[in-house]
Amino acid sequence: MKARSSCPWPVSLENANVSLKQETWNFGDQMLVHCHPGFKMADGQEMAQSRCQGDKKWSVTAPCDVVSTCADPPSIENGYFVKNGHLVEGAMVRYECDQGYTLEGPVFAKCLENKTWSSNVPTCKKVYCPPPPEIKEGILVAVKKAEYEVSEVIYYMCKRNFFMDGSHSVTCMADGQWSDGPACRARCKVPVQRSQVIYKGQKLWVTEIDEGLVHHSENVEFFCQNKTQACSYTASGQCFDGVLRPPPCYEEIAEVTSFLLARIVMTTRSNNPETLRSASYDQSCHKQ
């Protein structure tokens, strides 16, 4: 609890740091006032003491005023400097470049005691990107140049029957690199001959799918056979850049064991080779 004769605390003084000489701020206690670098009091002092008085106020100390400043640092073409507060001794400025330029030279400059700046003036150099990369099975839609400016955008197209995976455009970035480009993905052959699949929600023979091919990232459902229960369930495979692998449970009907083939023949009650070729499990079962 504060004593009745306490002075206000904490205290904020412009251009100065304040601290207590002891842990209390009661009558007779002292506060130290230290001017910031580049500031001094009227008598030339950088530090003074203030005492807590009987009227519960701190004794007045001279304000800390600017006594040494640097002129603004040199300007740079296609760039600028950032400062915070007075450019007093020890103050720092930061150089930055306009968009499309990169800084070469020191980033910071410091105001010295002799009112000069510590560093040589940096320069801002124009940033360019090299020609954008070619992509496999893709076409670059742009005027070919030796270099491209920051923020310049170019476009890609994929050759016929290839799917564009990613953004159709790339941008020259401030670091002289291109943003991530697309890839042109190939269609996949559906790897079945004698079985039906589910494609786009329809149960189809592979001959009913255009050219027997599906597009990159499309899913195909295959009928897997439960050899114990003589029933089927579906499992998916996804096309990725020309490769569509059926799920491990899938087998072409010609590869089913002779025991299951015999059951298929009995079920179809036909020795017609065409009927046998197209036979499949129509009875569904739970996925194992």
FINUNU-317939 format. One record per residue: y, x, z of N, C-alpha, C in turn; residue number from 1; residue in three letters. Coordinates in steps of 0.2 Angstrom, whole numbers, padded with zeros to 4 digits. Atoms other than C-alpha are relative to their C-alpha. Layout:
# residues N
NUKE   n.py   n.px   n.pz  ca.py  ca.px  ca.pz   c.py   c.px   c.pz    i   aa
NUKE      Y      X      Z      Y      X      Z      Y      X      Z  NUM  ALA
...
//
This chain:
# residues 288
NUKE   n.py   n.px   n.pz  ca.py  ca.px  ca.pz   c.py   c.px   c.pz    i   aa
NUKE  -0006   0004   0000   0000   0000   0000   0006   0004   0000    1  MET
NUKE  -0006  -0003   0000   0017   0006  -0004   0004   0000   0006    2  LYS
NUKE  -0005   0000  -0005   0029   0012   0009   0006  -0004  -0001    3  ALA
NUKE  -0006   0004   0002   0045   0002   0011   0005   0004  -0003    4  ARG
NUKE  -0005  -0005   0003   0055   0017   0006  -0002   0003  -0007    5  SER
NUKE   0003  -0004   0006   0045   0021  -0010   0005  -0001  -0006    6  SER
NUKE  -0003   0001   0007   0053   0024  -0027  -0004  -0002  -0005    7  CYS
NUKE   0004   0002   0005   0047   0017  -0043  -0005   0005  -0003    8  PRO
NUKE   0004  -0005   0003   0032   0025  -0051  -0006  -0004  -0004    9  TRP
NUKE  -0002  -0005   0003   0026   0028  -0064   0007   0000  -0004   10  PRO
NUKE  -0007   0000   0003   0043   0033  -0073  -0001   0003  -0007   11  VAL
NUKE   0000  -0003   0007   0046   0036  -0091   0007   0002  -0002   12  SER
NUKE  -0006  -0003   0002   0060   0047  -0097   0000   0002  -0008   13  LEU
NUKE   0000  -0001   0007   0065   0049  -0116   0000   0008  -0001   14  GLU
NUKE   0000  -0007   0002   0060   0066  -0123  -0003   0005   0006   15  ASN
NUKE   0002  -0004  -0006   0052   0072  -0107  -0007  -0003   0003   16  ALA
NUKE   0006   0002  -0004   0036   0072  -0097   0002   0001   0008   17  ASN
NUKE  -0001   0000  -0008   0036   0068  -0078  -0006   0000   0004   18  VAL
NUKE   0005  -0001  -0005   0025   0072  -0064   0002   0000   0007   19  SER
NUKE  -0001   0000  -0007   0024   0071  -0045  -0002   0007   0003   20  LEU
NUKE   0001  -0006  -0004   0025   0087  -0034  -0006  -0001   0005   21  LYS
NUKE   0005   0002  -0005   0014   0078  -0022  -0004  -0007  -0002   22  GLN
NUKE   0003   0006   0002   0003   0062  -0022   0003  -0006   0001   23  GLU
NUKE  -0004   0006  -0002   0016   0050  -0016   0007   0000  -0003   24  THR
NUKE  -0007   0001   0003   0033   0044  -0021   0004  -0004   0005   25  TRP
NUKE  -0004   0003  -0005   0041   0040  -0005   0006   0004   0001   26  ASN
NUKE  -0007  -0003  -0001   0058   0044   0002  -0001   0008   0001   27  PHE
NUKE   0001  -0007  -0001   0060   0063   0001  -0004   0004  -0005   28  GLY
NUKE   0005  -0003   0005   0046   0066  -0012   0004   0002  -0006   29  ASP
NUKE  -0004  -0002   0006   0050   0075  -0028  -0004  -0001  -0006   30  GLN
NUKE   0002   0001   0006   0047   0072  -0046   0002   0005  -0005   31  MET
NUKE  -0002  -0006   0004   0047   0086  -0059   0001  -0003  -0007   32  LEU
NUKE  -0002   0003   0006   0055   0082  -0076  -0001   0006  -0005   33  VAL
NUKE   0001  -0006   0005   0049   0094  -0091   0002  -0003  -0007   34  HIS
NUKE  -0002   0002   0007   0058   0092  -0108  -0005   0002  -0005   35  CYS
NUKE   0004  -0001   0005   0048   0091  -0123   0002   0006  -0004   36  HIS
NUKE  -0002  -0006   0004   0048   0107  -0135   0005  -0002  -0005   37  PRO
NUKE  -0005   0001   0004   0064   0108  -0144   0006  -0004   0003   38  GLY
NUKE  -0005   0004  -0004   0074   0098  -0131   0001   0004   0007   39  PHE
NUKE  -0002  -0003  -0007   0084   0104  -0116   0005  -0004   0003   40  LYS
NUKE  -0005   0003  -0004   0096   0098  -0103   0007   0003  -0002   41  MET
NUKE  -0007  -0002   0002   0115   0100  -0104   0001   0007   0002   42  ALA
NUKE  -0001  -0007  -0003   0114   0116  -0093  -0005   0005  -0003   43  ASP
NUKE   0005  -0005   0003   0101   0124  -0104  -0007   0000   0003   44  GLY
NUKE   0006   0000  -0004   0087   0120  -0092  -0005  -0004  -0004   45  GLN
NUKE   0005   0004   0003   0070   0114  -0099  -0004  -0004   0006   46  GLU
NUKE   0004   0003  -0006   0064   0108  -0081   0005  -0001   0005   47  MET
NUKE  -0004   0002  -0006   0072   0099  -0066  -0004  -0004   0005   48  ALA
NUKE   0003   0004  -0005   0068   0091  -0050   0004  -0006   0002   49  GLN
NUKE  -0004   0006  -0002   0072   0073  -0045  -0003  -0002   0007   50  SER
NUKE   0002   0002  -0007   0071   0067  -0027   0000  -0008   0001   51  ARG
NUKE  -0001   0007  -0002   0067   0050  -0020   0005  -0001   0005   52  CYS
NUKE  -0005   0000  -0005   0082   0044  -0011  -0001  -0007   0004   53  GLN
NUKE   0001   0006  -0005   0085   0031   0003   0001  -0006  -0003   54  GLY
NUKE  -0001   0006   0003   0091   0018  -0009  -0006  -0002  -0005   55  ASP
NUKE   0006   0001   0004   0073   0019  -0017   0001   0001  -0008   56  LYS
NUKE  -0001  -0002   0007   0080   0027  -0033  -0001   0007   0000   57  LYS
NUKE   0001  -0007   0001   0076   0044  -0040   0007   0003  -0002   58  TRP
NUKE  -0007  -0003   0002   0091   0056  -0041   0000   0001  -0007   59  SER
NUKE  -0001   0000   0007   0098   0057  -0058  -0001   0007  -0002   60  VAL
NUKE   0001  -0007   0003   0093   0072  -0069   0004  -0001  -0007   61  THR
NUKE  -0003   0000   0006   0102   0077  -0085  -0005  -0002  -0006   62  ALA
NUKE   0005   0002   0005   0094   0069  -0101  -0002   0006  -0004   63  PRO
NUKE   0002  -0005   0004   0084   0080  -0112   0002  -0002  -0008   64  CYS
NUKE  -0003   0001   0007   0093   0082  -0129  -0003   0005  -0005   65  ASP
NUKE   0003  -0005   0005   0088   0090  -0145   0005   0006  -0001   66  VAL
NUKE  -0004  -0006   0000   0094   0108  -0146  -0002   0004  -0006   67  VAL
NUKE   0002  -0004   0005   0084   0115  -0160  -0004  -0004  -0005   68  SER
NUKE   0003   0004   0005   0079   0106  -0176  -0001   0004  -0006   69  THR
NUKE   0001  -0003   0007   0072   0111  -0193   0003  -0005  -0005   70  CYS
NUKE  -0001   0004   0006   0079   0104  -0209  -0006  -0003  -0003   71  ALA
NUKE   0006   0002   0004   0067   0093  -0219  -0003   0005  -0004   72  ASP
NUKE   0004  -0005   0004   0053   0103  -0226   0001  -0001  -0008   73  PRO
NUKE  -0001   0001   0007   0054   0106  -0245  -0004  -0006  -0003   74  PRO
NUKE   0003   0005   0003   0049   0091  -0256  -0005   0003  -0005   75  SER
NUKE   0005  -0002   0005   0034   0092  -0268  -0001  -0005  -0005   76  ILE
NUKE   0000   0004   0006   0032   0085  -0285  -0007  -0004   0000   77  GLU
NUKE   0005   0005   0000   0020   0070  -0286  -0004   0000   0007   78  ASN
NUKE   0003   0000  -0007   0018   0071  -0267   0006  -0002   0005   79  GLY
NUKE  -0005   0002  -0005   0027   0068  -0250  -0002   0003   0006   80  TYR
NUKE   0002  -0002  -0007   0027   0074  -0232   0001  -0006   0005   81  PHE
NUKE   0000   0005  -0005   0024   0063  -0217   0002   0004   0007   82  VAL
NUKE  -0002  -0003  -0007   0034   0067  -0200   0000  -0006   0005   83  LYS
NUKE  -0001   0005  -0006   0034   0059  -0183   0005   0003   0005   84  ASN
NUKE  -0006  -0002  -0005   0050   0060  -0173   0004   0005  -0003   85  GLY
NUKE  -0004  -0006   0002   0062   0074  -0173  -0003   0006  -0002   86  HIS
NUKE   0003  -0006   0003   0059   0090  -0182   0002   0006   0005   87  LEU
NUKE  -0002  -0005  -0005   0061   0100  -0166  -0005   0006  -0001   88  VAL
NUKE   0005  -0006   0000   0052   0117  -0163  -0007  -0002   0002   89  GLU
NUKE   0007   0002  -0001   0034   0115  -0164  -0003  -0006  -0003   90  GLY
NUKE   0002   0006   0003   0034   0099  -0173  -0004   0001  -0007   91  ALA
NUKE   0004  -0001   0006   0022   0097  -0188   0001  -0006  -0005   92  MET
NUKE   0000   0005   0005   0023   0088  -0204  -0006   0001  -0004   93  VAL
NUKE   0006   0000   0005   0008   0083  -0216   0002  -0001  -0007   94  ARG
NUKE  -0001   0001   0008   0009   0085  -0235  -0006  -0005  -0002   95  TYR
NUKE   0005   0005   0003   0000   0071  -0245   0002   0000  -0007   96  GLU
NUKE  -0002   0001   0007  -0001   0068  -0264  -0001  -0007  -0002   97  CYS
NUKE   0001   0007   0003   0001   0052  -0274  -0007  -0001  -0003   98  ASP
NUKE   0007   0001   0002  -0014   0044  -0280  -0001   0003  -0007   99  GLN
NUKE   0001  -0003   0007  -0022   0053  -0295   0001   0008   0001  100  GLY
NUKE  -0001  -0007   0000  -0017   0070  -0288  -0004   0003   0007  101  TYR
NUKE   0003  -0003  -0005  -0025   0082  -0276   0004   0006   0003  102  THR
NUKE  -0004  -0005  -0003  -0017   0094  -0264  -0003   0007   0000  103  LEU
NUKE   0002  -0007   0000  -0018   0113  -0266   0005   0004   0004  104  GLU
NUKE  -0005  -0004  -0005  -0011   0124  -0252  -0001  -0003   0007  105  GLY
NUKE   0000   0002  -0007  -0008   0121  -0234   0002  -0008   0001  106  PRO
NUKE  -0001   0007  -0001  -0009   0103  -0228   0006  -0001   0005  107  VAL
NUKE  -0005   0000  -0006   0002   0106  -0212   0006   0005  -0001  108  PHE
NUKE  -0005  -0005  -0001   0019   0115  -0209   0003  -0001   0006  109  ALA
NUKE  -0002   0000  -0007   0026   0119  -0192   0007   0002   0000  110  LYS
NUKE  -0007  -0002  -0001   0044   0120  -0187   0000   0006   0005  111  CYS
NUKE   0000  -0006  -0004   0047   0137  -0180   0006   0001   0004  112  LEU
NUKE  -0006  -0001  -0004   0059   0144  -0167   0006   0001  -0004  113  GLU
NUKE  -0005  -0002   0004   0070   0151  -0180   0003  -0005  -0005  114  ASN
NUKE  -0002   0005   0004   0072   0134  -0188  -0003   0000  -0008  115  LYS
NUKE   0003   0000   0006   0061   0138  -0203  -0007  -0003   0000  116  THR
NUKE   0007   0003   0001   0044   0131  -0209  -0005   0006   0000  117  TRP
NUKE   0005  -0005   0000   0028   0140  -0206  -0004   0002  -0006  118  SER
NUKE   0005  -0001   0005   0019   0138  -0222   0004   0000  -0007  119  SER
NUKE  -0002   0001   0007   0021   0140  -0241   0000  -0007  -0002  120  ASN
NUKE   0000   0006   0002   0025   0124  -0250  -0007  -0002  -0004  121  VAL
NUKE   0006   0001   0004   0008   0116  -0257   0003  -0004  -0006  122  PRO
NUKE  -0001   0004   0006   0007   0108  -0274  -0005  -0006  -0001  123  THR
NUKE   0005   0006   0002  -0001   0092  -0281  -0002   0001  -0007  124  CYS
NUKE   0002  -0001   0006  -0012   0094  -0295  -0004  -0006  -0003  125  LYS
NUKE   0002   0006   0003  -0017   0081  -0307  -0008   0000   0000  126  LYS
NUKE   0007   0000   0000  -0035   0075  -0305  -0003  -0004  -0006  127  VAL
NUKE   0004   0003   0006  -0047   0071  -0320  -0007   0000   0002  128  TYR
NUKE   0008   0000   0000  -0065   0066  -0322  -0002   0003  -0006  129  CYS
NUKE   0003  -0002   0006  -0076   0074  -0334  -0003  -0006  -0004  130  PRO
NUKE   0003   0006   0004  -0084   0063  -0348  -0006  -0003   0004  131  PRO
NUKE   0005   0004  -0005  -0095   0050  -0339  -0007   0002  -0003  132  PRO
NUKE   0007  -0002   0002  -0114   0053  -0340  -0003  -0005  -0004  133  PRO
NUKE   0003   0005   0004  -0125   0045  -0353  -0006  -0003   0005  134  GLU
NUKE   0006   0003  -0004  -0139   0033  -0346  -0005  -0001  -0006  135  ILE
NUKE   0006   0002   0005  -0156   0031  -0354   0000  -0007  -0002  136  LYS
NUKE   0001   0006   0004  -0158   0017  -0366   0007  -0004   0001  137  GLU
NUKE  -0007   0003  -0001  -0139   0013  -0363   0005   0003  -0005  138  GLY
NUKE  -0006  -0002   0004  -0123   0014  -0373   0006   0000   0003  139  ILE
NUKE  -0007  -0001  -0004  -0106   0020  -0367   0005  -0003  -0005  140  LEU
NUKE  -0006   0004   0003  -0092   0008  -0372   0006   0003   0002  141  VAL
NUKE  -0006  -0004  -0001  -0077   0020  -0372   0002   0005  -0005  142  ALA
NUKE  -0003  -0005   0005  -0066   0031  -0382  -0002   0007   0003  143  VAL
NUKE   0002  -0006  -0002  -0074   0048  -0380   0006   0005   0001  144  LYS
NUKE  -0005  -0005  -0001  -0062   0061  -0372  -0003   0006   0004  145  LYS
NUKE   0002  -0006  -0004  -0063   0078  -0364   0001  -0001   0008  146  ALA
NUKE  -0001   0001  -0007  -0056   0071  -0347   0003  -0007   0000  147  GLU
NUKE  -0002   0007  -0001  -0052   0054  -0340   0004   0000   0007  148  TYR
NUKE  -0004   0000  -0006  -0038   0050  -0327  -0003  -0005   0005  149  GLU
NUKE   0002   0004  -0005  -0041   0043  -0310   0002  -0008  -0001  150  VAL
NUKE   0000   0007   0000  -0044   0024  -0309  -0001  -0003  -0007  151  SER
NUKE   0002   0002   0007  -0049   0024  -0328  -0007  -0003   0001  152  GLU
NUKE   0006   0003   0000  -0063   0012  -0331  -0004   0000  -0006  153  VAL
NUKE   0004   0000   0006  -0077   0013  -0344  -0006  -0004   0001  154  ILE
NUKE   0005   0005   0000  -0091   0001  -0348  -0007   0003  -0003  155  TYR
NUKE   0007  -0001   0003  -0110   0002  -0352  -0003  -0006  -0002  156  TYR
NUKE   0004   0006   0003  -0121  -0009  -0362  -0007   0003   0000  157  MET
NUKE   0007  -0002   0001  -0140  -0008  -0362  -0003  -0002  -0007  158  CYS
NUKE   0003   0002   0006  -0150  -0008  -0378  -0004  -0006   0000  159  LYS
NUKE   0003   0007   0001  -0159  -0024  -0384  -0007   0000   0004  160  ARG
NUKE   0006   0001  -0004  -0173  -0030  -0372   0000   0004   0006  161  ASN
NUKE   0000  -0003  -0006  -0167  -0019  -0358   0005  -0003   0005  162  PHE
NUKE  -0004   0003  -0006  -0160  -0025  -0341   0004   0005   0003  163  PHE
NUKE  -0005  -0004  -0004  -0144  -0018  -0333  -0001  -0001   0007  164  MET
NUKE   0001   0000  -0008  -0148  -0014  -0315   0006   0004   0003  165  ASP
NUKE  -0006  -0003  -0003  -0131  -0011  -0306   0006  -0002  -0004  166  GLY
NUKE  -0006   0002   0003  -0113  -0012  -0311   0001   0002  -0007  167  SER
NUKE  -0001  -0001   0008  -0108  -0013  -0330   0005   0005  -0001  168  HIS
NUKE  -0006  -0004   0001  -0093  -0002  -0327   0000   0006   0006  169  SER
NUKE  -0001  -0006  -0005  -0089   0015  -0318   0007   0002   0000  170  VAL
NUKE  -0007  -0002   0000  -0072   0021  -0312   0001   0007   0002  171  THR
NUKE  -0001  -0007  -0002  -0065   0038  -0311   0004   0000   0007  172  CYS
NUKE  -0002   0001  -0007  -0062   0041  -0292   0005   0006   0001  173  MET
NUKE  -0005  -0005  -0002  -0049   0052  -0283  -0002   0007   0001  174  ALA
NUKE   0003  -0007  -0001  -0061   0066  -0280  -0002   0003  -0007  175  ASP
NUKE   0002  -0002   0007  -0064   0068  -0299  -0007  -0001  -0002  176  GLY
NUKE   0007   0002   0001  -0081   0060  -0298   0000  -0007  -0003  177  GLN
NUKE   0001   0007   0002  -0087   0044  -0306  -0004  -0004   0005  178  TRP
NUKE   0003   0005  -0004  -0092   0029  -0296  -0008  -0001  -0003  179  SER
NUKE   0007   0001   0002  -0111   0025  -0296  -0001  -0004  -0006  180  ASP
NUKE   0001   0004   0006  -0117   0019  -0313  -0006  -0004   0000  181  GLY
NUKE   0006   0004   0000  -0130   0007  -0319  -0006   0004  -0003  182  PRO
NUKE   0006  -0002   0004  -0148   0010  -0326  -0002  -0006  -0004  183  ALA
NUKE   0003   0005   0004  -0156   0001  -0340  -0007   0000   0001  184  CYS
NUKE   0007   0001  -0002  -0173  -0005  -0335  -0004  -0003  -0006  185  ARG
NUKE   0004   0002   0005  -0187  -0008  -0347  -0004  -0007   0002  186  ALA
NUKE   0004   0005  -0002  -0197  -0024  -0348  -0008   0002   0001  187  ARG
NUKE   0006  -0001  -0002  -0215  -0025  -0341  -0005  -0004  -0004  188  CYS
NUKE   0005   0003   0003  -0231  -0029  -0350  -0004  -0004   0006  189  LYS
NUKE   0004   0003  -0005  -0241  -0042  -0340  -0007   0002  -0001  190  VAL
NUKE   0006  -0003   0001  -0257  -0033  -0337  -0007  -0005   0001  191  PRO
NUKE   0006   0004  -0001  -0270  -0047  -0339  -0002  -0002  -0007  192  VAL
NUKE   0003   0001   0007  -0281  -0052  -0354  -0003  -0007   0000  193  GLN
NUKE   0004   0006   0000  -0292  -0066  -0349   0001  -0005   0006  194  ARG
NUKE  -0002   0004  -0006  -0283  -0074  -0334   0007  -0003  -0001  195  SER
NUKE  -0006   0003   0000  -0269  -0085  -0331   0004   0002   0006  196  GLN
NUKE  -0005  -0002  -0005  -0253  -0081  -0321   0005  -0005   0001  197  VAL
NUKE  -0005   0004  -0001  -0239  -0090  -0313   0007   0004  -0002  198  ILE
NUKE  -0006  -0004   0002  -0222  -0085  -0321   0005  -0005  -0001  199  TYR
NUKE  -0005   0005   0000  -0206  -0094  -0319  -0002  -0007   0002  200  LYS
NUKE   0002   0007  -0003  -0215  -0108  -0309  -0005  -0003  -0004  201  GLY
NUKE   0005   0003   0004  -0227  -0111  -0323  -0007   0004  -0001  202  GLN
NUKE   0007  -0004   0001  -0246  -0107  -0325  -0001   0001  -0007  203  LYS
NUKE   0001  -0002   0007  -0248  -0098  -0341  -0005   0005  -0002  204  LEU
NUKE   0004  -0005   0003  -0259  -0088  -0352   0005   0005  -0002  205  TRP
NUKE  -0004  -0005   0002  -0252  -0071  -0356   0003  -0001  -0007  206  VAL
NUKE  -0002   0001   0007  -0251  -0076  -0374   0006  -0006  -0001  207  THR
NUKE  -0005   0005   0000  -0239  -0090  -0369   0007   0003   0003  208  GLU
NUKE  -0006  -0004  -0002  -0226  -0077  -0362   0002   0003  -0006  209  ILE
NUKE  -0003  -0003   0005  -0214  -0071  -0375  -0002   0008  -0001  210  ASP
NUKE   0002  -0006   0001  -0222  -0055  -0382  -0004   0003   0006  211  GLU
NUKE   0004  -0002  -0005  -0232  -0054  -0366   0004   0004   0005  212  GLY
NUKE  -0005  -0004  -0004  -0217  -0046  -0357   0004  -0004   0004  213  LEU
NUKE  -0004   0003  -0005  -0207  -0050  -0342   0006   0005   0001  214  VAL
NUKE  -0005  -0004  -0001  -0190  -0043  -0337   0000   0004   0007  215  HIS
NUKE   0000  -0004  -0006  -0186  -0030  -0324   0002  -0004   0006  216  HIS
NUKE  -0001   0004  -0006  -0186  -0037  -0306  -0003  -0007   0000  217  SER
NUKE   0003   0007   0000  -0195  -0053  -0311  -0007   0001   0003  218  GLU
NUKE   0006   0000  -0004  -0210  -0058  -0301  -0005  -0004  -0004  219  ASN
NUKE   0005   0003   0003  -0227  -0063  -0308  -0005  -0001   0005  220  VAL
NUKE   0005   0002  -0005  -0240  -0072  -0297  -0007   0000  -0004  221  GLU
NUKE   0007  -0001   0002  -0259  -0067  -0300  -0004  -0004   0004  222  PHE
NUKE   0005   0004  -0003  -0274  -0077  -0296  -0005   0005   0003  223  PHE
NUKE   0005  -0005  -0004  -0285  -0067  -0283  -0006  -0005   0002  224  CYS
NUKE   0006   0004  -0001  -0303  -0073  -0280  -0003   0002   0006  225  GLN
NUKE   0003  -0001  -0006  -0311  -0075  -0264  -0008  -0001  -0002  226  ASN
NUKE   0007   0000   0002  -0329  -0070  -0268  -0005  -0003   0004  227  LYS
NUKE   0005   0004  -0004  -0337  -0078  -0253   0001  -0007   0000  228  THR
NUKE  -0001   0007   0000  -0329  -0095  -0254   0001  -0003  -0007  229  GLN
NUKE   0000   0002   0007  -0328  -0095  -0273   0007  -0004  -0001  230  ALA
NUKE  -0006   0003   0001  -0310  -0100  -0273   0006   0005  -0001  231  CYS
NUKE  -0005  -0004   0002  -0293  -0093  -0278   0006  -0001   0005  232  SER
NUKE  -0007   0000  -0003  -0276  -0089  -0270   0005   0005  -0004  233  TYR
NUKE  -0005  -0004   0004  -0260  -0081  -0277   0003   0006   0004  234  THR
NUKE  -0004  -0006  -0003  -0252  -0064  -0274   0005   0003  -0006  235  ALA
NUKE  -0006  -0002   0005  -0236  -0057  -0282   0000   0007  -0002  236  SER
NUKE  -0002  -0007   0002  -0232  -0042  -0292   0007   0000  -0003  237  GLY
NUKE  -0007   0000   0002  -0214  -0037  -0297   0000   0006  -0006  238  GLN
NUKE  -0001  -0005   0005  -0209  -0028  -0313   0006   0004   0002  239  CYS
NUKE  -0006  -0005  -0002  -0199  -0012  -0310   0000   0005  -0006  240  PHE
NUKE  -0001  -0005   0005  -0193  -0002  -0325  -0006   0001  -0004  241  ASP
NUKE   0006  -0001   0005  -0208  -0005  -0337  -0006   0000   0003  242  GLY
NUKE   0006   0000  -0003  -0221  -0005  -0324  -0001  -0006   0005  243  VAL
NUKE   0002   0006  -0004  -0230  -0021  -0317  -0007   0001   0002  244  LEU
NUKE   0006  -0002  -0002  -0244  -0017  -0306  -0003  -0007   0004  245  ARG
NUKE   0002   0006  -0003  -0255  -0032  -0301  -0002   0001   0007  246  PRO
NUKE   0002  -0002  -0007  -0259  -0034  -0282  -0007   0002   0000  247  PRO
NUKE   0006  -0003  -0001  -0274  -0025  -0276  -0006  -0005   0000  248  PRO
NUKE   0005   0005   0000  -0284  -0041  -0274  -0002  -0003  -0007  249  CYS
NUKE   0001   0003   0006  -0283  -0046  -0292  -0005   0004  -0004  250  TYR
NUKE   0005  -0003   0005  -0298  -0043  -0304   0000  -0004  -0006  251  GLU
NUKE   0002   0004   0006  -0300  -0048  -0322  -0006  -0003   0000  252  GLU
NUKE   0006   0004  -0001  -0313  -0061  -0324  -0006   0004  -0003  253  ILE
NUKE   0006  -0004   0003  -0324  -0049  -0335  -0002   0005   0005  254  ALA
NUKE   0002  -0005  -0005  -0324  -0037  -0319  -0004  -0003   0006  255  GLU
NUKE   0003   0003  -0006  -0331  -0050  -0307  -0007   0001   0000  256  VAL
NUKE   0007  -0002   0000  -0348  -0047  -0301  -0005  -0005  -0003  257  THR
NUKE   0004   0004   0004  -0363  -0054  -0310  -0002  -0007   0004  258  SER
NUKE   0001   0006  -0004  -0366  -0066  -0296   0005  -0005   0000  259  PHE
NUKE  -0006   0005   0001  -0349  -0074  -0297   0000  -0003  -0007  260  LEU
NUKE   0000   0002   0007  -0351  -0075  -0316  -0005  -0005  -0001  261  LEU
NUKE   0005   0005   0000  -0367  -0084  -0314   0002  -0007   0003  262  ALA
NUKE  -0003   0006  -0003  -0358  -0097  -0303   0005  -0003  -0004  263  ARG
NUKE  -0005   0003   0004  -0344  -0099  -0315  -0004  -0003  -0006  264  ILE
NUKE   0004   0003   0005  -0357  -0102  -0329  -0003  -0007   0002  265  VAL
NUKE   0003   0006  -0003  -0366  -0115  -0318   0006  -0006   0001  266  MET
NUKE  -0005   0004  -0001  -0349  -0123  -0314   0002  -0003  -0007  267  THR
NUKE  -0003   0002   0006  -0343  -0124  -0332  -0006  -0004  -0004  268  THR
NUKE   0006   0003   0003  -0361  -0130  -0338   0001   0001  -0008  269  ARG
NUKE  -0001  -0001   0007  -0358  -0122  -0355  -0001   0007  -0001  270  SER
NUKE   0001  -0006   0002  -0364  -0107  -0364   0005   0002  -0006  271  ASN
NUKE  -0005  -0002   0005  -0349  -0107  -0376   0004   0006   0002  272  ASN
NUKE  -0003  -0006  -0002  -0342  -0089  -0376   0008  -0001   0002  273  PRO
NUKE  -0007   0001  -0001  -0324  -0096  -0377   0001  -0003   0007  274  GLU
NUKE   0000   0003  -0006  -0327  -0107  -0362   0000   0005   0006  275  THR
NUKE   0001  -0005  -0005  -0333  -0092  -0352   0006   0004   0000  276  LEU
NUKE  -0005  -0004   0000  -0319  -0082  -0358   0006  -0002   0004  277  ARG
NUKE  -0006   0003  -0003  -0306  -0094  -0351  -0001  -0003   0007  278  SER
NUKE   0002   0003  -0006  -0315  -0099  -0335   0004   0004   0006  279  ALA
NUKE  -0003  -0003  -0005  -0306  -0096  -0319  -0001  -0005   0006  280  SER
NUKE   0001   0005  -0006  -0306  -0103  -0301   0006  -0004   0000  281  TYR
NUKE  -0005   0005   0000  -0296  -0119  -0301   0000  -0002   0008  282  ASP
NUKE   0000   0002  -0007  -0301  -0122  -0283   0004   0005   0005  283  GLN
NUKE  -0005  -0005  -0004  -0287  -0115  -0271  -0003   0001   0007  284  SER
NUKE   0002  -0002  -0007  -0291  -0107  -0254   0006   0003   0003  285  CYS
NUKE  -0006  -0003  -0003  -0280  -0100  -0241  -0001   0008  -0001  286  HIS
NUKE  -0001  -0007   0001  -0274  -0082  -0244  -0004   0004   0006  287  LYS
NUKE   0004  -0003  -0005  -0286  -0070  -0235   0004   0006   0002  288  GLN
//
